Amino acid sequence: MFKKRLLSVMMASVMVLTVAAGCSSKDSASGGSGGTGANGKENVEISLWLTPQWKGVFDATEQNADNDSFFKYAADKFAKQYDKYNVKVKVQVVAGDQRDELLNVNLNGGTPPDIFFESVFAMGDYAHRGALVPLNDIVDENAKKDIPQSYWDNVTFGENIYFYPFSHNPGTLAYNADMFKAAGLESFVGGEKEIKTWTLSEYEQILEGLKTKLPKDKYPNAKPMALYALNNQGDTWNLAYLRMFGNKFFDDQGNLVTDDASGVKAAEWLQKIYKAGYTNPGAESVSSNDANAMFQNQKLGISFTNAVLFNNAKMDMQSGKAPKFDLRLANIPSESGDPLSFTYVVGSNVFNTGDEKRTEVAKEFVKFYSSDPELVKASKNSVPVRSSVASELKDKFPIFAAYDANSKSLFNFTGNVPGYSQLRQQLYPELQAMYIGEKTPAQAVKDYQSKGNAVIQKAKESSTVYKK
């Protein structure tokens, strides 16, 4: 009798656990619709995923600040003013290194999240896969006027907008103003809250000055400029250097066009400064992390940075983790004199779940927190894409105004081409071969174009953006 009762209890427990596990698996990704609330409106639940971006609603100093705080606050505010359905938003934070695996599992199972908040750079391939719905209908003229066109270019694939810009992480050069002054280069130092623009001729003067006039006793073994090609990390700056002589990189069909006179000239320039000792040695075996560490330890006068790295470097100085020096920003120079800059736009996409009501609510929620006058101020945790927010916060964050003014100098480094994640693997081996003398600059850019276009062409075959 006891055994029978025990068996019954065990079977019941297994059934409960099985049901619970099934609900957990289903609820972890997708939302749902159905049922009616006490107010007579239909209940609709949507899901929003994000990788860790910032803590708190507006600031990490808030009590109980967490990575999901902003979206939970936004969801509550949205639900209170949205009158078509009773809306519930389920927010989930996923680790960046698990993002694609989790997404692919849920896409294959037909349970993708309704919304994902992430860098466009990381999510662009999902637009080409046809996994996202266009957002053209939720972008109004006010948004187009307030957010500069360069950001819209970053989120537009073919004829459609697939991401609603919220903030961005701009990439520039960083330089040690103390080293400049020690080398007699004061005239090239910009303001503390300025993104300095140099002509290419001025930049070459700076490199020469840092090499020949920097006091060796104060800065032993220091080199003028960072250069690296170990892997694809930090490759965006290498892409910028290859544009310095006017190469447009991609044609109107999304193919690489680096193998022209301007592309070859840029590669030749990189090889020239490397051989002349204007950079750290061993670029072929130096990573971007290595270069950043050398810069922070004042072994390099000029390096790469973005808004996150820039702020982290300043915090490291304040905490004593790194030597203190006068850290400032500059654009990447070009032969024409027009500065080069780029950015990583962060925003929201909406996945195609096949549920019209959830898609409708998801798009409305994205529009709400991406345009609400209060909520868009949370973009200060990175850098605002909206000129109005940059202007409103310029007294407290003057660098925002500089970044906003710099938006006209941005180029779209991915070209929004399909297969960009695979394309990234093609450049650094060619740069390595060039730096160690196995290939000429002309051969390196030619081979990069050939191998890169093979990647793009294969990816185009399955891209819904390129299907007519």
For each residue, the residues with C-beta under 8 A, 3 or more apart:
1: 4 5
2: 5 6
3: 6 7
4: 1 7 8
5: 1 2 8 9
6: 2 3 9 10
7: 3 4 10 11
8: 4 5 11 12
9: 5 6 12 13
10: 6 7 13 14
11: 7 8 14 15
12: 8 9 15 16
13: 9 10 16 17
14: 10 11 17 18
15: 11 12 18 19
16: 12 13 19 20
17: 13 14 20 21
18: 14 15 21 22
19: 15 16 22 23
20: 16 17 23 24
21: 17 18 24 25
22: 18 19 25 26
23: 19 20 26 27
24: 20 21 27 28
25: 21 22 28
26: 22 23 29 30 111
27: 23 24 30 90
28: 24 25 92
29: 26 47 49 102 106 109 111 112 113
30: 26 27 47 106 111 112 113 114 353
31: 44 45 46 47 88 90 114 358
32: 44 45 355 358
33: 42 43 44 45 85 355 357 358
34: 42 43
35: 42 43
36: 40 41 42 43
37: 40 41 42 43 86
38:
39: 86
40: 36 37
41: 36 37 83 84 85 86
42: 33 34 35 36 37 85 86 357
43: 33 34 35 36 37 85 86 88
44: 31 32 33 85 86 87 88 357 358 361
45: 31 32 33 87 88 89 90 358
46: 31 87 88 89 90 114 115 358 361 362 365
47: 29 30 31 89 90 91 92 113 114 115
48: 71 75 89 90 91 92 113 114 115 116 117 365
49: 29 91 92 93 94 102 113 115 116 117
50: 53 67 68 71 91 92 93 94 116 117 118
51: 93 94 95 96 99 117 118 122
52: 67 93 95 96
53: 50 67 117 346 381 382
54: 60 67 70 378 381 382
55: 60 62 65 66 67 69
56: 59 60 61 62 65 66 69 70
57: 62 65 69 70 73 378
58: 62 70 377 378 380 381
59: 56 62 65 381
60: 54 55 56 65 381
61: 56 65
62: 55 56 57 58 59 65 69
63:
64: 69
65: 55 56 57 59 60 61 62 69
66: 55 56 69 93
67: 50 52 53 54 55 93
68: 50 71 72 91 92 93
69: 55 56 57 62 64 65 66 72 73
70: 54 56 57 58 73 74 369 375 378
71: 48 50 68 74 75 89 91 117 369
72: 68 69 75 76 89 91
73: 57 69 70 76 77
74: 70 71 77 78 365 368 369 372 375
75: 48 71 72 78 79 87 88 89 91 365
76: 72 73 79 80
77: 73 74 80 81 368 372 375
78: 74 75 81 82 87 89 364 365 368 369
79: 75 76 82 86 87 88 89
80: 76 77
81: 77 78
82: 78 79 85 87 361 364 368
83: 41
84: 41 361
85: 33 41 42 43 44 82 357 361
86: 37 39 41 42 43 44 79
87: 44 45 46 75 78 79 82 361 365
88: 31 43 44 45 46 75 79
89: 45 46 47 48 71 72 75 78 79 365
90: 27 31 45 46 47 48
91: 47 48 49 50 68 71 72 75
92: 28 47 48 49 50 68 113
93: 49 50 51 52 66 67 68
94: 49 50 51 98 99 102
95: 51 52 98 99
96: 51 52 99 122
97:
98: 94 95 101 102
99: 51 94 95 96 102 103 118 122
100: 103 104
101: 98 104 105
102: 29 49 94 98 99 105 106
103: 99 100 106 107 112 113 116 126
104: 100 101 107 108
105: 101 102 108 109
106: 29 30 102 103 109 111 112 113
107: 103 104 110 112 131 351
108: 104 105
109: 29 105 106
110: 107 354
111: 26 29 30 106
112: 29 30 103 106 107 131 351 352 353
113: 29 30 47 48 49 92 103 106 116 351
114: 30 31 46 47 48 350 351 353 358 359 361 362
115: 46 47 48 49 348 349 350 351 362 365 366
116: 48 49 50 103 113 123 348 349 351
117: 48 49 50 51 53 71 166 346 347 348
118: 50 51 99 122 123 346 349
119: 122 123 169 344 345 346
120: 123 124 154 155 163 344 345 346 347
121: 124 344 345 414
122: 51 96 99 118 119
123: 116 118 119 120 126 127 163 349
124: 120 121 127 128 157 414 416 420
125: 128 129 418 419 420 421
126: 103 123 129 131 132 349 351
127: 123 124 131 132 157 160 162 349 416 465
128: 124 125 157 418 419 459 462 463 464 465 466
129: 125 126 462 463 464
130: 352 464
131: 107 112 126 127 351 352
132: 126 127 162 349 350 351 352
133: 162 350 351 352 359 363
134: 137 160 161 162
135: 138 139 160 161 162 163 164 349 350 363 366
136: 139 160 161
137: 134 363
138: 135 164 363 364 366 367
139: 135 136 143 144 161 164 367
140: 143 144
141: 144 145
142: 145 146 371
143: 139 140 146 147 370 371
144: 139 140 141 147 149 152
145: 141 142
146: 142 143 386 387 388
147: 143 144 151 152 165 385 386 387
148: 151 152 385 387 404 407 408
149: 144 152 153
150: 153 154 343 407 408 410 412
151: 147 148 154 155 165 168 343 345 385 407 410
152: 144 147 148 149 155 156 161 165
153: 149 150 156 412
154: 120 150 151 163 165 343 345 410 412 414 416
155: 120 151 152 161 162 163 164 165 345 347
156: 152 153 159 160 161 162 416
157: 124 127 128 160 162 416 465
158: 465 466
159: 156
160: 127 134 135 136 156 157 465
161: 134 135 136 139 152 155 156 164
162: 127 132 133 134 135 155 156 157 349
163: 120 123 135 154 155 345 347 348 349
164: 135 138 139 155 161 347 348 349 366 367 370
165: 147 151 152 154 155 168 345 346 347 370 385
166: 117 346 347 348 369 370 376 379 385
167: 345 346 347 379 381 382 383 384 385
168: 151 165 307 343 344 345 346 382 383 385
169: 119 306 307 308 343 344 346 382 383
170: 306 307 341 342 343 344 383 403 406 410
171: 236 237 240 304 305 306 341 342 343 344
172: 195 304 305 306 329 330 331 332 341 406
173: 302 303 304 305 329 330 331 332
174: 295 302 303 304 305 309 310 313 327 328 329 330
175: 179 180 196 301 302 303 327 328 329 330
176: 179 180 295 298 300 301 302 325 326 327
177: 180 181 189 325 326 327 328
178: 181 182 325 326
179: 175 176 182 183 210 214 219 222 298 301 325
180: 175 176 177 183 185 186 188 189 206 209 210 301
181: 177 178 184 185 186 189
182: 178 179 214 215 218 219
183: 179 180 209 210 213 214 215 301
184: 181 209 213
185: 180 181 188 189 205 206 209 210 213
186: 180 181 189
187:
188: 180 185 196 198 202 205 206
189: 177 180 181 185 186 196 328
190: 194 195 196 328 329 330
191: 194 196 328
192: 328
193: 398 399 401 402
194: 190 191 328 329 402
195: 172 190 329 330 331 339 341 402 403 405 406
196: 175 188 189 190 191 328 329 330 331
197: 330 331 333 339
198: 188 202 203 206 330 331 333
199: 202 203 333 337
200: 203 204 244 333 334 335 337
201: 204 205
202: 188 198 199 205 206 333
203: 198 199 200 206 207 333
204: 200 201 207 208
205: 185 188 201 202 208 209
206: 180 185 188 198 202 203 209 210 224 301 302
207: 203 204 210 211 224 225 273 278 302
208: 204 205 211 212 278
209: 180 183 184 185 205 206 212 213 214
210: 179 180 183 185 206 207 213 214 222 223 224 225 278 301 302
211: 207 208 214 223 224 277 278
212: 208 209
213: 183 184 185 209 210
214: 179 182 183 209 210 211 218 219 222 301
215: 182 183 218 219
216: 219 220
217: 220
218: 182 214 215
219: 179 182 214 215 216 222 298 299
220: 216 217
221: 299
222: 179 210 214 219 298 299 300 301
223: 210 211 277 278 279 280 281 299 300 301
224: 206 207 210 211 278 279 300 301 302
225: 207 210 273 278 279 280 300 301 302 303
226: 279 280 291 292 294 295 300 302 303 304
227: 270 273 274 279 280 283 286 291
228: 234 280 283 286 287 288 290 291
229: 238 283 284 286 428 431 432 435
230: 233 284 285 286 287 288 290 428
231: 287 428
232: 235 424 425 427 428
233: 230 287 288 289
234: 228 237 238 287 288 289 291 304
235: 232 238 239 424 427 428
236: 171 239 240 342 413
237: 171 234 240 241 288 304 332
238: 229 234 235 241 242 427 428 431
239: 235 236 242 243 249 342 413 427
240: 171 236 237 243 244 332 340 341 342 411 413
241: 237 238 244 266 269 270 332
242: 238 239 247 249 258 263 266 267 270 445
243: 239 240 246 247 248 249 266 334 340 411
244: 200 240 241 266 269 332 333 334 335 340
245: 262 263 265 266 269 334 335
246: 243 262 334 335 336
247: 242 243 257 258 260 262 263 266
248: 243 251 257
249: 239 242 243 256 257 258 411 415
250: 254 255 256 257 415 417
251: 248 254 255 257
252:
253:
254: 250 251 415 416 417 418 456 460 466
255: 250 251 453 456 457
256: 249 250 259 448 449 452 453 456
257: 247 248 249 250 251 260 263 449
258: 242 247 249 263 445 448 449 452
259: 256 263 264 442 445 446 448 449 450
260: 247 257 263 264
261: 264 265
262: 245 246 247 265 266
263: 242 245 247 257 258 259 260 266 267 445 449
264: 259 260 261 267 268 441 442 445
265: 245 261 262 268 269
266: 241 242 243 244 245 247 262 263 269 270 445
267: 242 263 264 270 271 434 441 442 444 445
268: 264 265 271 272 441 442
269: 241 244 245 265 266 272 273
270: 227 241 242 266 267 273 274 431 434 441
271: 267 268 274 275 434 435 441
272: 268 269 275 276
273: 207 225 227 269 270 276 278 279
274: 227 270 271 278 279 283 435
275: 271 272
276: 272 273
277: 211 223 281
278: 207 208 210 211 223 224 225 273 274
279: 223 224 225 226 227 273 274 283
280: 223 225 226 227 228 283 286 291 294 299 300
281: 223 277
282: 285 286
283: 227 228 229 274 279 280 286 431 435
284: 229 230 431 432 435 436
285: 230 282
286: 227 228 229 230 280 282 283 290 291
287: 228 230 231 233 234 290 291
288: 228 230 233 234 237 291 292 304
289: 233 234 292 293
290: 228 230 286 287 293 294
291: 226 227 228 234 280 286 287 288 294 295 300 303 304
292: 226 288 289 295 296 303 304 305 309
293: 289 290 296 297
294: 226 280 290 291 297 299 300 303
295: 174 176 226 291 292 298 299 300 302 303
296: 292 293 313 316 322 323
297: 293 294 322 323
298: 176 179 219 222 295 323 325
299: 219 221 222 223 280 294 295
300: 176 222 223 224 225 226 280 291 294 295 303
301: 175 176 179 180 183 206 210 214 222 223 224 225
302: 173 174 175 176 206 207 210 224 225 226 295 330
303: 173 174 175 225 226 291 292 294 295 300
304: 171 172 173 174 226 234 237 288 291 292 309
305: 171 172 173 174 292 309 310 313 329
306: 169 170 171 172 309 310 344
307: 168 169 170 310 311 382 383 403
308: 169 311 312 382
309: 174 292 304 305 306 312 313
310: 174 305 306 307 313 314 327 329
311: 307 308 314 315
312: 308 309 315 316
313: 174 296 305 309 310 316 317 322 327
314: 310 311 317 318 327
315: 311 312 318 319
316: 296 312 313 319 321 322
317: 313 314 320 321 322 323 324 325 327
318: 314 315
319: 315 316
320: 317
321: 316 317
322: 296 297 313 316 317
323: 296 297 298 317
324: 317
325: 176 177 178 179 298 317
326: 176 177 178
327: 174 175 176 177 310 313 314 317
328: 174 175 177 189 190 191 192 194 196
329: 172 173 174 175 190 194 195 196 305 310 399 402
330: 172 173 174 175 190 195 196 197 198 302
331: 172 173 195 196 197 198 339 340 341 406 409
332: 172 173 237 240 241 244 339 340 341
333: 197 198 199 200 202 203 244 337 339 340
334: 200 243 244 245 246 337 338 339 340
335: 200 244 245 246
336: 246
337: 199 200 333 334
338: 334 409
339: 195 197 331 332 333 334 406 409
340: 240 243 244 331 332 333 334 409 411
341: 170 171 172 195 240 331 332 406 409 410 411
342: 170 171 236 239 240 410 411 412 413
343: 150 151 154 168 169 170 171 383 410
344: 119 120 121 168 169 170 171 306
345: 119 120 121 151 154 155 163 165 167 168 385
346: 53 117 118 119 120 165 166 167 168 169 382
347: 117 120 155 163 164 165 166 167 370 385
348: 115 116 117 163 164 166 366 369 370
349: 115 116 118 123 126 127 132 135 162 163 164
350: 114 115 132 133 135 359 362 363 366
351: 107 112 113 114 115 116 126 131 132 133
352: 112 130 131 132 133 359
353: 30 112 114 358 359
354: 110
355: 32 33 358 359
356: 359 360
357: 33 42 44 85 360 361
358: 31 32 33 44 45 46 114 353 355 361 362
359: 114 133 350 352 353 355 356 362 363
360: 356 357 363 364
361: 44 46 82 84 85 87 114 357 358 364 365
362: 46 114 115 350 358 359 365 366
363: 133 135 137 138 350 359 360 366 367
364: 78 82 138 360 361 367 368
365: 46 48 74 75 78 87 89 115 361 362 368 369
366: 115 135 138 164 348 350 362 363 369 370
367: 138 139 164 363 364 370 371
368: 74 77 78 82 364 365 371 372 375
369: 70 71 74 78 166 348 365 366 372 375 376
370: 143 164 165 166 347 348 366 367 375 376
371: 142 143 367 368 376
372: 74 77 368 369 375 376
373: 376 377
374: 377
375: 70 74 77 368 369 370 372 378
376: 166 369 370 371 372 373 379 384 386 389
377: 58 373 374 380 384 389 392 393
378: 54 57 58 70 375 381
379: 166 167 376 382 383 384 385 386 389
380: 58 377 384 389 393 397 400
381: 53 54 58 59 60 167 378
382: 53 54 167 168 169 307 308 346 379
383: 167 168 169 170 307 343 379 390 399 400 403
384: 167 376 377 379 380 389 390 393 400 404
385: 147 148 151 165 166 167 168 345 347 379
386: 146 147 376 379 389 390
387: 146 147 148 390 391 404
388: 146 391 392
389: 376 377 379 380 384 386 392 393 400
390: 383 384 386 387 393 394 400 401 403 404
391: 387 388 394 401 404
392: 377 388 389
393: 377 380 384 389 390 396 397 400
394: 390 391 397 398 400 401
395: 398
396: 393
397: 380 393 394 400
398: 193 394 395 401 402
399: 193 329 383 402 403
400: 380 383 384 389 390 393 394 397 403 404
401: 193 390 391 394 398 404 405
402: 193 194 195 329 398 399 405 406
403: 170 195 307 383 390 399 400 406 407
404: 148 384 387 390 391 400 401 407
405: 195 401 402 408
406: 170 172 195 331 339 341 402 403 409 410
407: 148 150 151 403 404 410
408: 148 150 405
409: 331 338 339 340 341 406
410: 150 151 154 170 341 342 343 406 407
411: 240 243 249 340 341 342
412: 150 153 154 342 415 416
413: 236 239 240 342
414: 121 124 154 417 420
415: 249 250 254 412 420
416: 124 127 154 156 157 254 412 420
417: 250 254 414 420 423 456 459
418: 125 128 254 456 459 460 462 463 465 466
419: 125 128 422 423 455 456 458 459 460
420: 124 125 414 415 416 417 423 424
421: 125 424
422: 419 425 426 455 459
423: 417 419 420 426 427 452 455 456
424: 232 235 420 421 427
425: 232 422 428 429
426: 422 423 429 430 448 451 452 455
427: 232 235 238 239 423 424 430 431 448 452
428: 229 230 231 232 235 238 425 431 432
429: 425 426 432 433
430: 426 427 433 434 439 444 445 447 448
431: 229 238 270 283 284 427 428 434 435 444
432: 229 284 428 429 435 436
433: 429 430 436 438 439 444
434: 267 270 271 430 431 437 438 439 440 441 444
435: 229 271 274 283 284 431 432
436: 284 432 433
437: 434
438: 433 434
439: 430 433 434 443 444 447
440: 434 443 444
441: 264 267 268 270 271 434 444 445
442: 259 264 267 268 445 446
443: 439 440 446 447
444: 267 430 431 433 434 439 440 441 447 448
445: 242 258 259 263 264 266 267 430 441 442 448 449
446: 259 442 443 449 450
447: 430 439 443 444 450 451
448: 256 258 259 426 427 430 444 445 451 452
449: 256 257 258 259 263 445 446 452 453
450: 259 446 447 453 454
451: 426 447 448 454 455
452: 256 258 423 426 427 448 449 455 456
453: 255 256 449 450 456 457
454: 450 451 457 458
455: 419 422 423 426 451 452 458 459
456: 254 255 256 417 418 419 423 452 453 459 460
457: 255 453 454 460 461
458: 419 454 455 461
459: 128 417 418 419 422 455 456 462 463
460: 254 418 419 456 457 463 466
461: 457 458
462: 128 129 418 459
463: 128 129 418 459 460 466 467
464: 128 129 130 467
465: 127 128 157 158 160 418
466: 128 158 254 418 460 463
467: 463 464
468:
